[in-house]
Amino acid sequence: MLVIPAIDILEGKVVRLKQGVMKDSTKYFDNPLDVAKMFQDLGAKRIHIVDLDGAKEGTTVNFDIISKIVQNTNLEIEVGGGIRNFEKAEKYFNLGINYIIIGTAAIKNREFTKEVINKYENRVILGFDCKDENVATDGWYEKSDVTIFEIIDYYKRLKPHALIYTDISRDGMLTGLNFDMLKKLANYSEIPIIASGGVKGIEDIIRLQEIPRIYGCIVGKAFYEGKIDLKEAFKLQN
């Protein structure tokens, strides 16, 4: 299981949100590249980058910053936020990004999503931010009527690289992962699951390793608030 530290970029800075609310953000660092290098030095294999401005605007707002991270680290990188057409997907792949994360478009533009998965096979991650079982879209602004289980049924035959499940109610709250939901998803899904939203300490990662088909865990605020020693967490990776 991978431990994947998160870098959320808003207006060029590294921030964390509470429950997906853009206006409720806390800035932690001015330079995302410095943070990426720090994660690399601590032992990260992969980092999770979200262009929050891009998620809101539907385009690749912080592309230049992400480009610098690609050019100046040896990390695997998964990136999401504003990737809603083939041109933007190819732009990231041409940059050297390992995996792109498609969220809103996987609900609203399924033909595009299928096209990207069919071309790039195991390099597309589906990222779903959920309120209960329902998937939210457009940078968490809209709650859809589509459930995470319906999405799994639709995309499982295409075999994307993984599926990120984020519990919005827990994200940035340090209240612990939604283990009940993650167990349901792991039992239901043929797509590997990456857990996100609410990690409060290394005990969450240890507990998560006991659930079959959990491929990874995204860690954000727990690191930035000093609640988890990432160097120790990275030693748990297999």
MOSULJO-V343579 format. One record per residue. N is the residue number from 1. RES is the residue in one small letter. PSI is psi in whole degrees, 0 to 359 (* if undefined). OMEGA is omega in radians with two decimals (NA if undefined). NEAR is the number of other ideal C-beta (glycine too) atoms within 8 Angstrom. Layout:
n=N res=RES psi=PSI omega=OMEGA near=NEAR
n=N res=RES psi=PSI omega=OMEGA near=NEAR
This chain:
n=1 res=m psi=133 omega=3.13 near=12
n=2 res=l psi=142 omega=2.94 near=10
n=3 res=v psi=116 omega=-2.94 near=14
n=4 res=i psi=105 omega=3.11 near=14
n=5 res=p psi=147 omega=-3.03 near=13
n=6 res=a psi=141 omega=2.99 near=12
n=7 res=i psi=105 omega=3.09 near=14
n=8 res=d psi=126 omega=-3.04 near=12
n=9 res=i psi=123 omega=3.09 near=17
n=10 res=l psi=121 omega=-3.11 near=11
n=11 res=e psi=38 omega=3.06 near=4
n=12 res=g psi=357 omega=-3.09 near=8
n=13 res=k psi=161 omega=3.06 near=10
n=14 res=v psi=120 omega=-3.07 near=12
n=15 res=v psi=170 omega=2.90 near=12
n=16 res=r psi=144 omega=3.10 near=11
n=17 res=l psi=162 omega=2.96 near=13
n=18 res=k psi=119 omega=3.09 near=11
n=19 res=q psi=33 omega=3.03 near=11
n=20 res=g psi=12 omega=-3.09 near=12
n=21 res=v psi=115 omega=-3.09 near=9
n=22 res=m psi=324 omega=-3.09 near=10
n=23 res=k psi=344 omega=-3.13 near=4
n=24 res=d psi=65 omega=-3.10 near=7
n=25 res=s psi=150 omega=3.07 near=12
n=26 res=t psi=125 omega=3.12 near=7
n=27 res=k psi=133 omega=3.13 near=9
n=28 res=y psi=323 omega=-3.13 near=8
n=29 res=f psi=152 omega=3.11 near=9
n=30 res=d psi=333 omega=-2.99 near=7
n=31 res=n psi=106 omega=3.14 near=7
n=32 res=p psi=326 omega=3.14 near=16
n=33 res=l psi=319 omega=3.11 near=11
n=34 res=d psi=321 omega=-3.14 near=9
n=35 res=v psi=317 omega=3.11 near=12
n=36 res=a psi=317 omega=3.11 near=14
n=37 res=k psi=323 omega=3.10 near=10
n=38 res=m psi=315 omega=3.11 near=8
n=39 res=f psi=320 omega=3.12 near=13
n=40 res=q psi=316 omega=-3.14 near=10
n=41 res=d psi=330 omega=-3.14 near=6
n=42 res=l psi=344 omega=3.10 near=9
n=43 res=g psi=14 omega=3.11 near=8
n=44 res=a psi=145 omega=3.00 near=13
n=45 res=k psi=325 omega=-3.09 near=8
n=46 res=r psi=148 omega=3.01 near=12
n=47 res=i psi=155 omega=-3.11 near=15
n=48 res=h psi=115 omega=-3.12 near=11
n=49 res=i psi=132 omega=3.04 near=16
n=50 res=v psi=124 omega=3.01 near=13
n=51 res=d psi=93 omega=-3.07 near=16
n=52 res=l psi=323 omega=3.06 near=15
n=53 res=d psi=319 omega=3.12 near=13
n=54 res=g psi=321 omega=3.12 near=14
n=55 res=a psi=323 omega=-3.14 near=16
n=56 res=k psi=319 omega=-3.03 near=11
n=57 res=e psi=343 omega=-3.12 near=8
n=58 res=g psi=27 omega=3.10 near=9
n=59 res=t psi=179 omega=-3.03 near=7
n=60 res=t psi=76 omega=-3.01 near=12
n=61 res=v psi=316 omega=-3.04 near=10
n=62 res=n psi=32 omega=-3.09 near=13
n=63 res=f psi=317 omega=-3.08 near=10
n=64 res=d psi=322 omega=3.11 near=6
n=65 res=i psi=316 omega=3.13 near=11
n=66 res=i psi=323 omega=3.10 near=17
n=67 res=s psi=319 omega=3.13 near=9
n=68 res=k psi=324 omega=3.11 near=9
n=69 res=i psi=317 omega=3.11 near=16
n=70 res=v psi=315 omega=-3.05 near=11
n=71 res=q psi=338 omega=-2.99 near=6
n=72 res=n psi=12 omega=3.04 near=8
n=73 res=t psi=167 omega=3.07 near=10
n=74 res=n psi=21 omega=-3.08 near=3
n=75 res=l psi=149 omega=2.83 near=12
n=76 res=e psi=140 omega=-3.10 near=8
n=77 res=i psi=130 omega=2.94 near=14
n=78 res=e psi=135 omega=-3.06 near=15
n=79 res=v psi=141 omega=3.09 near=15
n=80 res=g psi=171 omega=-3.14 near=14
n=81 res=g psi=98 omega=3.06 near=17
n=82 res=g psi=10 omega=3.14 near=14
n=83 res=i psi=92 omega=-3.01 near=15
n=84 res=r psi=8 omega=3.00 near=11
n=85 res=n psi=167 omega=-3.02 near=9
n=86 res=f psi=325 omega=-3.13 near=8
n=87 res=e psi=316 omega=-3.13 near=6
n=88 res=k psi=324 omega=3.08 near=12
n=89 res=a psi=312 omega=-3.13 near=13
n=90 res=e psi=326 omega=3.12 near=8
n=91 res=k psi=317 omega=3.13 near=10
n=92 res=y psi=318 omega=3.13 near=13
n=93 res=f psi=320 omega=3.11 near=11
n=94 res=n psi=333 omega=3.09 near=6
n=95 res=l psi=332 omega=-3.10 near=10
n=96 res=g psi=10 omega=3.07 near=7
n=97 res=i psi=138 omega=-3.12 near=12
n=98 res=n psi=317 omega=-3.09 near=8
n=99 res=y psi=139 omega=2.98 near=12
n=100 res=i psi=151 omega=3.13 near=16
n=101 res=i psi=124 omega=3.11 near=14
n=102 res=i psi=124 omega=-3.11 near=16
n=103 res=g psi=278 omega=-3.11 near=13
n=104 res=t psi=315 omega=-3.09 near=12
n=105 res=a psi=333 omega=3.12 near=12
n=106 res=a psi=341 omega=3.06 near=14
n=107 res=i psi=313 omega=-2.97 near=11
n=108 res=k psi=341 omega=-3.11 near=8
n=109 res=n psi=73 omega=-3.02 near=9
n=110 res=r psi=330 omega=3.13 near=9
n=111 res=e psi=317 omega=3.07 near=6
n=112 res=f psi=314 omega=-3.11 near=11
n=113 res=t psi=316 omega=3.10 near=14
n=114 res=k psi=320 omega=-3.14 near=9
n=115 res=e psi=316 omega=-3.13 near=9
n=116 res=v psi=316 omega=3.13 near=13
n=117 res=i psi=318 omega=-3.13 near=13
n=118 res=n psi=324 omega=-3.13 near=8
n=119 res=k psi=317 omega=-3.01 near=6
n=120 res=y psi=2 omega=3.02 near=11
n=121 res=e psi=253 omega=-2.94 near=8
n=122 res=n psi=22 omega=-3.10 near=7
n=123 res=r psi=11 omega=-3.13 near=9
n=124 res=v psi=125 omega=3.07 near=14
n=125 res=i psi=133 omega=3.04 near=15
n=126 res=l psi=127 omega=-3.09 near=16
n=127 res=g psi=117 omega=-3.06 near=12
n=128 res=f psi=123 omega=3.10 near=13
n=129 res=d psi=120 omega=-2.93 near=12
n=130 res=c psi=143 omega=2.94 near=13
n=131 res=k psi=109 omega=-2.91 near=8
n=132 res=d psi=233 omega=3.11 near=4
n=133 res=e psi=353 omega=-3.06 near=7
n=134 res=n psi=140 omega=-3.09 near=12
n=135 res=v psi=133 omega=3.05 near=13
n=136 res=a psi=154 omega=-3.10 near=14
n=137 res=t psi=174 omega=3.05 near=12
n=138 res=d psi=56 omega=3.11 near=10
n=139 res=g psi=35 omega=3.08 near=10
n=140 res=w psi=9 omega=-3.09 near=10
n=141 res=y psi=330 omega=-3.06 near=7
n=142 res=e psi=135 omega=3.04 near=6
n=143 res=k psi=124 omega=-3.11 near=7
n=144 res=s psi=174 omega=3.06 near=9
n=145 res=d psi=3 omega=-3.10 near=3
n=146 res=v psi=133 omega=3.11 near=8
n=147 res=t psi=159 omega=3.13 near=8
n=148 res=i psi=328 omega=-3.13 near=12
n=149 res=f psi=323 omega=3.05 near=8
n=150 res=e psi=319 omega=3.14 near=8
n=151 res=i psi=317 omega=3.11 near=15
n=152 res=i psi=316 omega=3.13 near=14
n=153 res=d psi=322 omega=-3.08 near=7
n=154 res=y psi=318 omega=-2.98 near=7
n=155 res=y psi=351 omega=-2.98 near=14
n=156 res=k psi=326 omega=-3.11 near=10
n=157 res=r psi=341 omega=3.14 near=4
n=158 res=l psi=345 omega=3.07 near=8
n=159 res=k psi=60 omega=3.00 near=8
n=160 res=p psi=166 omega=-3.08 near=12
n=161 res=h psi=315 omega=-3.10 near=8
n=162 res=a psi=173 omega=3.08 near=12
n=163 res=l psi=125 omega=3.08 near=17
n=164 res=i psi=124 omega=3.04 near=13
n=165 res=y psi=117 omega=3.09 near=15
n=166 res=t psi=123 omega=3.04 near=12
n=167 res=d psi=106 omega=-3.05 near=13
n=168 res=i psi=323 omega=-3.08 near=13
n=169 res=s psi=338 omega=-3.12 near=8
n=170 res=r psi=343 omega=-3.00 near=12
n=171 res=d psi=125 omega=3.14 near=16
n=172 res=g psi=9 omega=-3.06 near=11
n=173 res=m psi=349 omega=3.13 near=10
n=174 res=l psi=37 omega=-3.10 near=11
n=175 res=t psi=1 omega=-3.10 near=6
n=176 res=g psi=153 omega=3.13 near=10
n=177 res=l psi=158 omega=3.06 near=14
n=178 res=n psi=82 omega=-3.03 near=10
n=179 res=f psi=326 omega=3.12 near=10
n=180 res=d psi=314 omega=-3.14 near=6
n=181 res=m psi=320 omega=-3.14 near=10
n=182 res=l psi=323 omega=3.08 near=15
n=183 res=k psi=318 omega=3.09 near=9
n=184 res=k psi=314 omega=-3.12 near=8
n=185 res=l psi=317 omega=-3.13 near=13
n=186 res=a psi=324 omega=3.12 near=12
n=187 res=n psi=331 omega=-3.04 near=6
n=188 res=y psi=324 omega=-2.91 near=7
n=189 res=s psi=136 omega=2.97 near=12
n=190 res=e psi=346 omega=3.10 near=4
n=191 res=i psi=132 omega=3.10 near=12
n=192 res=p psi=142 omega=-3.05 near=11
n=193 res=i psi=134 omega=2.96 near=15
n=194 res=i psi=122 omega=-3.08 near=16
n=195 res=a psi=143 omega=-3.12 near=13
n=196 res=s psi=148 omega=3.03 near=12
n=197 res=g psi=93 omega=2.97 near=13
n=198 res=g psi=4 omega=3.12 near=14
n=199 res=v psi=128 omega=-3.08 near=18
n=200 res=k psi=348 omega=-3.13 near=10
n=201 res=g psi=178 omega=-3.07 near=8
n=202 res=i psi=337 omega=3.12 near=10
n=203 res=e psi=329 omega=3.08 near=7
n=204 res=d psi=319 omega=-3.13 near=14
n=205 res=i psi=318 omega=3.10 near=15
n=206 res=i psi=316 omega=-3.14 near=9
n=207 res=r psi=322 omega=-3.11 near=10
n=208 res=l psi=328 omega=-3.13 near=14
n=209 res=q psi=343 omega=-3.13 near=9
n=210 res=e psi=351 omega=-3.11 near=5
n=211 res=i psi=121 omega=3.12 near=11
n=212 res=p psi=150 omega=3.06 near=4
n=213 res=r psi=14 omega=2.95 near=8
n=214 res=i psi=115 omega=-3.00 near=15
n=215 res=y psi=329 omega=-3.09 near=9
n=216 res=g psi=173 omega=3.13 near=13
n=217 res=c psi=128 omega=3.12 near=16
n=218 res=i psi=130 omega=-3.12 near=14
n=219 res=v psi=125 omega=-3.13 near=14
n=220 res=g psi=269 omega=-3.00 near=13
n=221 res=k psi=328 omega=-3.14 near=11
n=222 res=a psi=324 omega=3.07 near=13
n=223 res=f psi=311 omega=-3.04 near=11
n=224 res=y psi=335 omega=3.12 near=9
n=225 res=e psi=7 omega=3.08 near=7
n=226 res=g psi=24 omega=-3.11 near=5
n=227 res=k psi=348 omega=-3.09 near=9
n=228 res=i psi=140 omega=3.07 near=13
n=229 res=d psi=103 omega=-3.06 near=6
n=230 res=l psi=328 omega=3.13 near=14
n=231 res=k psi=319 omega=3.08 near=8
n=232 res=e psi=321 omega=3.14 near=9
n=233 res=a psi=319 omega=-3.14 near=12
n=234 res=f psi=333 omega=3.11 near=12
n=235 res=k psi=341 omega=3.14 near=7
n=236 res=l psi=351 omega=-3.11 near=12
n=237 res=q psi=146 omega=3.06 near=8
n=238 res=n psi=* omega=NA near=3
